[in-house]
Amino acid sequence: MEFDAPPTCYRHPEVPTRISCQRCGRPICPQCMIPGAVGFQCPDCVAAGRRETRQGVLPYGGRRGQRPELTSYALIALNALVFVGVWMTGGAFGRLFDALAIKTRGYCMLDADRLLDIPQQQCVAEGLQWVDGVATGAWWQVLSNAFTHADLMHIGFNMLALYFLGPQLERVFGRARFLAIYLVAAVMASAFIMLFANTWTSTVGASGAVFGLMGAIALVAYKHKGNMRTILVWIGANVVITVAGASFISWQGHLGGFVGGLAVAAAVMYTPKARRPRMQWVLVGAITVVALGIIAARAVQLG
């Protein structure tokens, strides 16, 4: 029986070893291995880690901010500002709400409770109110819906989740990558709404983006061997609420947001370090293009 010879230490070629650096994967001998948070690292990786720490570089290439919670506060303020605008213009029955909420296609309103499936020209000619959807030109709804809420309870729950999750994720990813997770999750939520929701349903809320943050924080906990049980219980509770309230809660947006946030977090976290940050943004861009492609294809189909 033949056995393969073990590799040799990259710093001491004469010393065989079966130990590898957890960061770069190169073989290291007992003399070179330095204990890390998980496993052992080589001297070069330890030195590089110290340089990055001094320079404020986070584990996945982002920059450490002085106050990472400020990004989440800005998002909360923007949501609150839009909510005030919606409330001052008639709430869920106002024109601003209709303009910002995502609808797969446009429709004609006979009154507050009845819709007509007639062309826009006929609707306007008959003196009725036409409400645009994505398929009829309201492309801004793909993102504007994620900053729009119908009532105080709706915005309260979403902003509370953002308040707790946002700063934690920004401390891991940095501002730019955190915003990428949040915004791409919101767009992917819109893509799932376009695909699976009723074509006349108006959907609003930051919950798709928040579910994206849940997916991202679950992946962080999994990779770093954190407390998965608490996170999975929280996600499970939100899934139960979504299923139980499927008649008035957008399961499509929640599922799409979760998928989008998980995909972006995976692209950021699992890109080989040697290819960061360029490859990270290429992958994030590809995920965004997929979401926008789904939306565009569905809009063309219904247009």
C-alpha positions as CSV (number, residue, x, y, z in Angstrom):
1,M,0.0,0.0,0.0
2,E,1.3,3.4,-1.0
3,F,0.8,6.6,1.0
4,D,1.1,10.1,-0.5
5,A,4.0,12.1,1.0
6,P,2.8,15.0,3.2
7,P,3.3,18.5,1.9
8,T,6.1,20.6,3.4
9,C,5.9,23.9,5.3
10,Y,6.0,26.9,2.9
11,R,8.5,28.6,5.2
12,H,10.5,25.5,6.0
13,P,10.6,23.2,2.9
14,E,12.5,20.5,4.8
15,V,9.7,20.0,7.4
16,P,6.7,17.8,6.3
17,T,3.3,18.8,7.8
18,R,-0.4,18.0,7.5
19,I,-1.4,21.4,9.1
20,S,-2.8,24.2,6.9
21,C,-3.3,27.9,7.5
22,Q,-7.1,28.5,8.1
23,R,-6.8,31.8,6.2
24,C,-4.7,31.1,3.1
25,G,-4.6,27.3,3.1
26,R,-0.8,27.0,2.8
27,P,0.9,24.2,4.7
28,I,2.6,25.2,8.0
29,C,4.8,23.4,10.5
30,P,4.4,23.5,14.3
31,Q,7.1,26.2,14.5
32,C,5.1,28.5,12.2
33,M,1.5,27.9,13.2
34,I,-0.1,30.6,15.3
35,P,-3.4,29.9,17.1
36,G,-6.3,31.9,15.7
37,A,-10.0,32.3,16.5
38,V,-10.6,29.1,14.6
39,G,-7.7,26.8,13.9
40,F,-4.2,28.0,13.1
41,Q,-2.8,30.7,10.8
42,C,0.6,31.3,9.2
43,P,2.8,34.3,10.2
44,D,2.1,36.1,6.9
45,C,-1.7,36.0,7.4
46,V,-1.4,37.1,11.0
47,A,0.8,40.0,10.0
48,A,-1.7,40.9,7.2
49,G,-4.6,40.7,9.7
50,R,-2.8,43.1,12.0
51,R,-2.2,45.6,9.2
52,E,-5.8,45.4,8.2
53,T,-7.0,46.0,11.8
54,R,-4.8,49.1,12.1
55,Q,-6.2,50.4,8.8
56,G,-9.8,49.8,9.8
57,V,-10.5,47.0,7.3
58,L,-13.3,44.7,8.2
59,P,-13.3,40.9,7.6
60,Y,-14.9,41.1,4.1
61,G,-13.2,44.1,2.7
62,G,-15.4,46.9,4.1
63,R,-14.2,49.9,6.1
64,R,-14.9,50.3,9.8
65,G,-17.0,53.3,10.4
66,Q,-17.0,55.5,13.5
67,R,-20.7,55.1,14.0
68,P,-22.1,52.2,12.0
69,E,-25.6,52.7,13.3
70,L,-25.9,56.0,11.5
71,T,-26.7,54.2,8.1
72,S,-29.6,52.4,9.7
73,Y,-30.8,55.6,11.3
74,A,-30.7,57.4,7.9
75,L,-32.8,54.5,6.4
76,I,-35.3,54.8,9.2
77,A,-35.5,58.6,8.8
78,L,-36.1,58.2,5.1
79,N,-38.9,55.6,5.7
80,A,-40.4,58.0,8.3
81,L,-40.3,60.9,5.9
82,V,-42.1,59.0,3.2
83,F,-44.7,57.8,5.8
84,V,-45.4,61.4,6.8
85,G,-45.8,62.3,3.2
86,V,-48.2,59.4,2.6
87,W,-50.2,60.2,5.7
88,M,-50.5,63.9,4.7
89,T,-51.8,62.9,1.2
90,G,-54.6,60.5,2.2
91,G,-52.8,57.5,3.6
92,A,-53.3,54.2,1.9
93,F,-56.0,55.8,-0.2
94,G,-54.0,58.7,-1.4
95,R,-52.3,59.5,-4.7
96,L,-48.8,59.4,-3.3
97,F,-49.4,55.9,-1.8
98,D,-50.7,54.7,-5.2
99,A,-47.7,56.2,-7.0
100,L,-45.1,54.6,-4.7
101,A,-46.6,51.2,-4.0
102,I,-45.5,48.4,-6.4
103,K,-48.2,47.0,-8.8
104,T,-47.3,44.5,-11.5
105,R,-49.6,46.4,-13.9
106,G,-51.7,49.5,-14.0
107,Y,-55.4,49.6,-13.4
108,C,-58.4,52.0,-13.6
109,M,-60.2,52.9,-10.4
110,L,-64.0,53.1,-10.5
111,D,-64.0,53.9,-6.8
112,A,-62.0,53.0,-3.7
113,D,-63.1,49.4,-3.7
114,R,-63.6,48.6,-7.4
115,L,-61.1,48.3,-10.2
116,L,-61.7,48.2,-14.0
117,D,-59.5,46.2,-16.4
118,I,-59.6,48.7,-19.2
119,P,-56.9,50.5,-21.2
120,Q,-55.5,53.7,-19.8
121,Q,-56.8,55.9,-22.7
122,Q,-60.4,54.6,-22.1
123,C,-60.0,55.1,-18.3
124,V,-58.9,58.7,-18.7
125,A,-61.5,59.4,-21.4
126,E,-64.3,58.3,-19.0
127,G,-63.0,60.7,-16.3
128,L,-61.8,57.9,-14.0
129,Q,-58.5,57.6,-12.1
130,W,-55.7,55.6,-13.7
131,V,-53.0,54.1,-11.4
132,D,-49.8,53.1,-13.0
133,G,-47.9,49.9,-12.3
134,V,-44.4,48.7,-13.3
135,A,-45.6,47.1,-16.6
136,T,-47.2,50.4,-17.6
137,G,-44.2,52.6,-16.9
138,A,-43.9,53.1,-13.2
139,W,-40.4,51.7,-12.8
140,W,-39.6,53.6,-9.7
141,Q,-42.0,51.4,-7.8
142,V,-39.4,48.6,-7.9
143,L,-37.6,50.5,-5.1
144,S,-40.0,53.1,-3.8
145,N,-42.3,50.5,-2.4
146,A,-39.6,49.4,0.1
147,F,-39.7,52.9,1.7
148,T,-43.5,53.1,1.8
149,H,-45.8,51.9,4.6
150,A,-49.5,51.8,5.1
151,D,-49.9,52.4,8.9
152,L,-48.0,53.0,12.1
153,M,-47.8,49.3,13.1
154,H,-46.5,48.4,9.7
155,I,-43.6,50.9,9.8
156,G,-43.0,50.4,13.5
157,F,-42.3,46.6,13.2
158,N,-40.1,47.1,10.1
159,M,-38.1,49.9,11.5
160,L,-37.6,48.2,14.9
161,A,-36.1,45.2,13.0
162,L,-33.9,47.5,11.0
163,Y,-32.8,49.2,14.2
164,F,-31.5,46.0,15.7
165,L,-30.2,44.2,12.6
166,G,-28.7,47.0,10.6
167,P,-25.9,48.2,12.9
168,Q,-24.8,44.6,13.6
169,L,-24.4,43.8,9.9
170,E,-22.7,47.1,9.1
171,R,-20.1,46.2,11.8
172,V,-19.3,43.1,9.8
173,F,-19.6,44.3,6.2
174,G,-19.1,48.1,6.3
175,R,-21.5,50.7,5.0
176,A,-21.3,50.0,1.2
177,R,-21.8,46.2,1.5
178,F,-24.5,46.6,4.1
179,L,-26.4,48.9,1.8
180,A,-25.9,46.5,-1.1
181,I,-27.6,43.7,1.0
182,Y,-30.5,46.0,2.0
183,L,-31.2,47.5,-1.4
184,V,-30.7,44.4,-3.6
185,A,-32.9,42.5,-1.2
186,A,-35.6,45.1,-1.7
187,V,-35.2,44.8,-5.5
188,M,-35.3,41.0,-5.4
189,A,-38.5,41.3,-3.2
190,S,-40.0,43.3,-6.0
191,A,-39.0,40.7,-8.6
192,F,-40.8,38.0,-6.6
193,I,-43.9,40.2,-6.3
194,M,-43.8,40.8,-10.0
195,L,-43.6,37.0,-10.6
196,F,-46.0,35.6,-8.0
197,A,-48.4,38.3,-6.7
198,N,-51.8,39.2,-8.1
199,T,-51.2,41.7,-10.9
200,W,-53.5,44.3,-9.4
201,T,-52.2,44.0,-5.8
202,S,-50.5,47.1,-4.3
203,T,-47.6,46.1,-2.1
204,V,-45.5,48.3,0.2
205,G,-43.1,48.0,3.1
206,A,-39.5,47.5,4.0
207,S,-40.1,43.9,5.2
208,G,-38.5,42.4,2.0
209,A,-35.3,44.3,2.7
210,V,-35.5,43.3,6.4
211,F,-35.9,39.7,5.5
212,G,-32.8,40.1,3.4
213,L,-31.0,41.3,6.5
214,M,-32.3,38.2,8.4
215,G,-30.8,36.0,5.7
216,A,-27.5,37.8,5.8
217,I,-27.2,37.7,9.6
218,A,-28.1,34.0,9.6
219,L,-25.2,33.3,7.1
220,V,-22.8,35.3,9.3
221,A,-23.8,33.3,12.3
222,Y,-23.4,30.1,10.4
223,K,-20.0,30.9,9.0
224,H,-18.7,32.2,12.3
225,K,-20.3,29.5,14.5
226,G,-22.6,32.0,16.2
227,N,-25.9,31.4,18.0
228,M,-27.9,29.9,15.2
229,R,-30.8,28.8,17.4
230,T,-31.9,32.3,18.4
231,I,-31.7,33.6,14.8
232,L,-33.6,30.6,13.4
233,V,-36.3,31.0,16.0
234,W,-36.7,34.6,15.0
235,I,-36.8,33.8,11.3
236,G,-39.2,31.0,11.9
237,A,-41.5,33.2,13.9
238,N,-41.6,35.7,11.0
239,V,-42.3,32.9,8.6
240,V,-45.2,31.7,10.7
241,I,-46.6,35.3,10.8
242,T,-46.2,35.6,7.1
243,V,-48.0,32.3,6.3
244,A,-50.7,33.1,8.9
245,G,-51.3,36.5,7.4
246,A,-50.9,35.5,3.7
247,S,-54.1,37.2,2.8
248,F,-52.7,40.7,3.7
249,I,-48.9,40.0,4.1
250,S,-46.7,39.7,1.0
251,W,-45.1,36.3,1.3
252,Q,-43.7,37.0,-2.2
253,G,-41.8,40.0,-1.0
254,H,-40.6,38.3,2.1
255,L,-39.3,35.3,0.3
256,G,-37.7,37.4,-2.5
257,G,-36.0,39.7,0.0
258,F,-34.7,36.7,2.0
259,V,-33.2,35.2,-1.2
260,G,-31.7,38.5,-2.3
261,G,-30.1,39.3,1.0
262,L,-28.7,35.7,1.4
263,A,-27.3,35.8,-2.1
264,V,-25.6,39.1,-1.7
265,A,-24.2,38.2,1.7
266,A,-22.8,34.9,0.2
267,A,-21.2,36.8,-2.7
268,V,-19.5,39.1,-0.2
269,M,-18.4,36.5,2.3
270,Y,-17.3,33.6,0.1
271,T,-15.4,35.5,-2.6
272,P,-11.7,34.4,-2.3
273,K,-9.8,37.1,-0.5
274,A,-7.2,37.4,-3.3
275,R,-10.0,38.6,-5.6
276,R,-11.7,41.1,-3.3
277,P,-13.2,43.6,-3.6
278,R,-13.6,43.6,-7.4
279,M,-15.2,40.1,-7.6
280,Q,-17.6,41.0,-4.7
281,W,-19.1,43.9,-6.7
282,V,-19.2,41.9,-9.9
283,L,-21.3,39.2,-8.1
284,V,-23.5,41.8,-6.4
285,G,-24.0,43.4,-9.8
286,A,-24.9,40.1,-11.3
287,I,-27.5,39.4,-8.6
288,T,-29.0,42.8,-9.2
289,V,-29.1,42.2,-13.0
290,V,-31.0,38.9,-12.4
291,A,-33.6,40.7,-10.2
292,L,-34.0,43.5,-12.7
293,G,-34.1,41.0,-15.6
294,I,-37.0,39.2,-13.9
295,I,-38.9,42.4,-13.4
296,A,-38.3,43.6,-17.0
297,A,-39.3,40.2,-18.5
298,R,-42.5,40.2,-16.5
299,A,-43.3,43.8,-17.4
300,V,-42.8,43.1,-21.1
301,Q,-45.0,40.0,-20.8
302,L,-47.8,42.1,-19.3
303,G,-47.3,45.4,-21.1
